[in-house]
Amino acid sequence: MAEKITPRKQDFSQWYQDVVLQAKLADYSPVRGCMVIRPNGYAIWEQLQRELDRRIKETGARNAYFPLFIPESFLKKEAEHVEGFAPQCAVVTYAGAKDLEEKLVVRPTSETIINSMFAKWVQSYRDLPLMINQWANVVRWEMRTRFFLRTTEFLWQEGHTCHATEEDAVQEAQKMAKIYQNFAEEVLAMPVLMGVKSASEKFAGADQTFAIEALMQDGKALQAGTSHYLGTNFSKAFGTKYLDRDSKEKWVHQTSWGVSTRLIGGMIMTHSDDKGLVLPPRLATTHVVMIPILSNADATPKVIEKLEKLSEKVKDEAKQASLPYTVCVDIDRDETKQIGWKYHEYELIGIPVRVEMGPRDLDKSQVVITRRDIGKKEFVSLDEASGKIISLLSAMQKDLLDRAVQHREQMTLRVENYQEFQKAIEEKGGFLVAPWCQKAECEAKVKEETKATIRCLSLDAQHKLIRESGKCMVCGESGNAVRSVFARAY
């Protein structure tokens, strides 16, 4: 099975497709541009969903659900919004054996239909803040698709909030971007930069878009999540007002924010190798697989008995160690597959820790333990095995993040002029940090000539743009430059 995976250095794009298919995360759909998420892939999504849902609810947001179909007139109410999404919209014109009086857009995002309800629900300052989240599917018509990263239909969560003031709404948008950053790093072990998008890259209909940007093994960036301050653009379009304490009607200030199944693709491209999927323990549903080597019929019952006791001990000690997840252990009793096949299979699907025990190990009262990302076998006594397994799980989660951070640092370069930038983007890729004058024509020039875009504008601890004393790396002008992160991106 491992031979079916194209090496990363040979063709990174094909390697990624191979890992997704061979690890049984997803498959091609009969519907062009869509994918089928297989149980292995959906289990990862469920882990993501479970952990992120908890964090979202801790902010005060509550889950709801809104219709998949949106009246076309709703999208047209906010001019920038409709212009931004029109090319990606799928539209229903015929249903119930007749032409529809009004076309229905299949949900590309839900700002408009949710605002139609917010306008009914918000009457007074007492109704604020109103904080809603939904887990849903989304349809955006894509011409070039790739598993998890860009498909016509995908899964996500989208939060939508209403606030009395601009300050409250901006703080909410920034807070959610920070939550996404912590989530990506703590759960996916995927380091991300948090910054603000340039005007040309922000969400259609937003005043500001905060984003988290990750760097993949091939040096390309991936937008991993966004959080938008919408201002009063949608509240004015839909009449979402509230009666304030001073008895005056005012427009609500709003946010929206979301991450999607794209996170799974980012996690794969951050950690996996030529053997297959490398899965951070916090995303695994099976953390440890124990393989009895059944070469001796007389020893088999004793080997299995020892592994069963070890399994229970691992689960008990994991609870005592207060790991942020419940450790799941599987004992592979299948006698129809060869040991070598099993090794490759569990490497391929990314089980974090593998434990082996055969008759000789039984005699020595030991097991053989292998950590998926390192691949080095260790002989450990049965008495110490449970503690060793738990420490390996914790170390693996930390080490994956540390290695990804190190990779990002190695692939981040400061540049001061356009010639240096062009050379670096062609020869190395990665994140290129440079001063930019904030002029759209300079940004457009970089995009057209190098295919690189501004991934985010750097922010200080107070979420203010970091000003640069140097000259714009494109036009050479000084006085209004800000620190910008450029990269080619997925």
Secondary structure, DSSP 8 states (H G I E B T S, - for coil): -GGGS--TTT-HHHHHHHHHHHTTSEEE-SSTT-EEE-HHHHHHHHHHHHHHHHHHHHTT-EE----SEEEHHHHHTSHHHHHHHGGG-EEEEEETTEEEEEEEEE-S--HHHHHHHHHHH--BGGG-SEEEEEEEEEE---SS-BTTTB-SEEEEEEEEEEESSHHHHHHHHHHHHHHHHHHHHHTS---EEEEE--TTTS-TT-SEEEEEEEE-TTS-EEEEEEEEEEETHHHHHHT-EEE-TTS-EEE-EEEEEEEETHHHHHHHHHH-BTTB----GGG-S--EEEEE----TTTHHHHHHHHHHHHHHHHHHHHHTT-SS---EEE---SSS-HHHHHHHHHHHT-SEEEEE-HHHHHHTEEEEEETTT--EEEEEHHHHHHHHHHHHHHHHHHHHHHHHHHHHHTEEE--SHHHHHHHHHHT-SEEEEEE---HHHHHHHHHHH--EEEEEEB-TTS-B-B-SS--TTT---SS-EEEEEE-B-
